[in-house]
């Protein structure tokens, strides 16, 4: 199946989707090297026919699992950017306690939005801030995998949980800012 749609910066985007003889699906999206929509449609159909006969030009690269990629992420991102030791330790803990047990066996390109929702469900008893910290580490890990050409693109969408704002006036003034009013101070003299 070939679809043609306007490309963001002019020209035409060709979206080719088909099933290979082995039953697997292949999708390729690219800008057509021609100017008109009908020429882009013909080019896309020719490209689809070529792919069916000869297969994709490049074989898929070997994608590591999340567990295999964690050390590279910590060394190549957190330690290389000289993050604080406490920040590195926090990322390491999040990876080892939350992410690797649930998603460690999945390849990075196979992590789906459904897996992210399953992770959120697994962390349902935790505070929203904790869940967001876990999701942020996963998001950064996937973004670095894309940046380092380990995977082709972000495999899933990550949405953070809303953090409820504290209610106004729910705490005393001394607990919020350390200041006390003259009525709260008790002066004792020897």
C-alpha positions as CSV (number, residue, x, y, z in Angstrom):
1,X,0.0,0.0,0.0
2,X,1.4,3.4,-1.0
3,X,0.2,6.7,0.4
4,X,1.3,10.1,-0.7
5,X,0.9,13.2,1.5
6,X,2.4,16.7,1.5
7,X,5.9,16.8,3.1
8,X,6.5,19.3,5.8
9,X,9.0,21.4,3.9
10,X,7.6,21.1,0.5
11,X,7.4,18.2,-1.8
12,X,5.7,14.8,-1.2
13,X,6.1,12.2,1.5
14,X,5.7,8.6,0.3
15,X,4.5,6.1,2.9
16,X,5.0,2.4,1.8
17,X,3.5,-0.4,3.9
18,X,3.5,-4.0,2.8
19,X,3.8,-7.6,4.1
20,X,6.9,-9.6,3.2
21,X,6.6,-13.2,1.9
22,X,7.6,-14.4,5.4
23,X,4.6,-12.5,6.9
24,X,6.4,-9.7,8.6
25,X,5.4,-6.1,7.9
26,X,7.7,-3.5,6.4
27,X,7.1,0.3,6.5
28,X,9.2,2.9,4.8
29,X,8.5,6.7,4.8
30,X,10.6,9.1,2.8
31,X,10.5,12.2,0.7
32,X,9.9,11.5,-3.0
33,X,12.7,12.7,-5.3
34,X,10.0,14.0,-7.8
35,X,8.0,17.2,-7.8
36,X,4.3,16.2,-8.5
37,X,1.9,14.1,-6.5
38,X,1.2,11.7,-9.4
39,X,4.9,11.2,-10.0
40,X,5.4,10.6,-6.2
41,X,2.6,8.0,-6.4
42,X,4.4,6.2,-9.3
43,X,7.8,6.5,-7.6
44,X,6.3,5.0,-4.5
45,X,4.7,2.1,-6.4
46,X,8.0,1.4,-8.1
47,X,9.8,1.5,-4.8
48,X,7.3,-0.9,-3.3
49,X,7.8,-3.3,-6.2
50,X,11.6,-3.1,-5.8
51,X,11.4,-3.8,-2.0
52,X,9.1,-6.8,-2.6
53,X,11.5,-8.2,-5.1
54,X,14.9,-7.4,-3.5
55,X,14.1,-6.7,0.1
56,X,15.3,-3.6,2.1
57,X,18.8,-2.3,1.3
58,X,20.2,-2.6,4.8
59,X,19.5,-5.4,7.3
60,X,18.2,-4.4,10.6
61,X,20.9,-3.7,13.1
62,X,21.2,-5.6,16.3
63,X,19.3,-3.8,19.0
64,X,20.3,-4.4,22.6
65,X,17.8,-5.1,25.4
66,X,17.2,-2.5,28.1
67,X,19.3,-4.5,30.6
68,X,22.2,-4.6,28.1
69,X,22.0,-0.9,27.4
70,X,21.9,0.3,31.0
71,X,25.7,0.3,31.6
72,X,26.3,2.1,28.3
73,X,23.7,4.7,29.2
74,X,25.1,5.3,32.7
75,X,28.7,5.6,31.4
76,X,28.1,7.4,28.2
77,X,25.5,9.9,29.5
78,X,25.4,10.3,33.3
79,X,29.1,9.8,34.0
80,X,30.4,11.4,30.8
81,X,28.4,14.6,31.5
82,X,29.8,14.7,35.0
83,X,26.5,14.5,36.8
84,X,26.5,14.5,40.6
85,X,27.2,11.1,42.2
86,X,23.8,11.3,43.8
87,X,22.2,11.7,40.4
88,X,24.1,8.8,39.0
89,X,23.2,6.7,42.0
90,X,19.5,7.7,41.6
91,X,19.5,6.7,37.9
92,X,21.2,3.4,38.7
93,X,18.7,2.6,41.4
94,X,15.7,3.5,39.2
95,X,17.1,1.2,36.4
96,X,17.9,-1.7,38.7
97,X,14.8,-1.5,40.9
98,X,12.0,-0.4,38.5
99,X,13.0,-0.7,34.8
100,X,15.2,-3.7,34.4
101,X,12.9,-6.1,36.3
102,X,9.9,-5.1,34.1
103,X,11.4,-4.2,30.8
104,X,15.0,-5.6,30.9
105,X,14.4,-8.5,28.5
106,X,12.8,-6.3,25.8
107,X,14.9,-4.8,23.0
108,X,14.9,-1.0,23.1
109,X,12.9,-0.7,19.8
110,X,10.3,-3.2,21.1
111,X,9.2,-1.1,24.2
112,X,5.7,0.0,23.4
113,X,3.3,2.6,24.9
114,X,1.4,-0.3,26.4
115,X,4.6,-1.4,28.3
116,X,4.9,2.1,29.6
117,X,1.3,2.0,30.8
118,X,2.0,-1.4,32.4
119,X,5.0,0.2,34.2
120,X,2.8,3.0,35.5
121,X,0.3,0.4,36.7
122,X,3.1,-1.5,38.5
123,X,4.1,1.8,40.2
124,X,0.5,2.7,41.2
125,X,1.3,2.6,44.9
126,X,4.1,5.1,44.5
127,X,3.9,8.9,44.7
128,X,3.4,10.6,41.3
129,X,6.8,12.3,41.6
130,X,8.5,8.8,41.9
131,X,6.6,7.5,38.9
132,X,7.7,10.6,36.9
133,X,11.3,10.1,38.0
134,X,11.2,6.6,36.6
135,X,9.5,7.7,33.4
136,X,12.1,10.5,33.0
137,X,15.0,8.0,33.2
138,X,13.4,5.7,30.7
139,X,12.7,8.6,28.3
140,X,16.2,9.9,28.5
141,X,17.6,6.4,28.0
142,X,15.5,6.0,24.8
143,X,16.4,9.5,23.6
144,X,20.1,8.7,24.0
145,X,19.7,5.4,22.2
146,X,18.1,7.3,19.2
147,X,20.9,10.0,19.4
148,X,23.6,7.3,19.4
149,X,21.9,5.4,16.4
150,X,21.2,2.3,18.5
151,X,17.5,2.5,17.4
152,X,15.9,4.4,14.5
153,X,13.3,6.4,16.5
154,X,11.4,6.7,19.7
155,X,9.5,3.4,20.0
156,X,6.8,4.8,22.4
157,X,5.3,7.9,23.8
158,X,5.9,8.7,27.5
159,X,3.4,10.9,29.3
160,X,4.2,12.1,32.8
161,X,1.7,12.0,35.6
162,X,0.3,15.3,36.9
163,X,1.7,16.3,40.2
164,X,-0.9,17.8,42.6
165,X,0.0,21.2,44.0
166,X,0.0,21.5,47.8
167,X,-3.0,23.2,49.3
168,X,-2.5,26.8,50.4
169,X,-2.6,27.3,54.1
170,X,-2.5,23.6,54.9
171,X,0.7,24.0,56.9
172,X,1.8,26.4,59.6
173,X,3.9,29.4,58.7
174,X,6.9,28.1,60.8
175,X,7.0,24.8,59.0
176,X,7.0,26.5,55.5
177,X,9.6,29.2,55.9
178,X,11.2,28.8,59.3
179,X,9.9,32.2,60.4
180,X,7.6,32.8,63.4
181,X,5.4,35.6,64.3
182,X,5.9,37.5,67.6
183,X,2.9,35.7,69.1
184,X,4.5,32.3,68.4
185,X,7.8,33.2,70.1
186,X,8.2,32.5,73.7
187,X,11.0,34.4,75.3
188,X,12.5,33.0,78.5
189,X,15.0,35.0,80.6
190,X,17.1,33.4,83.3
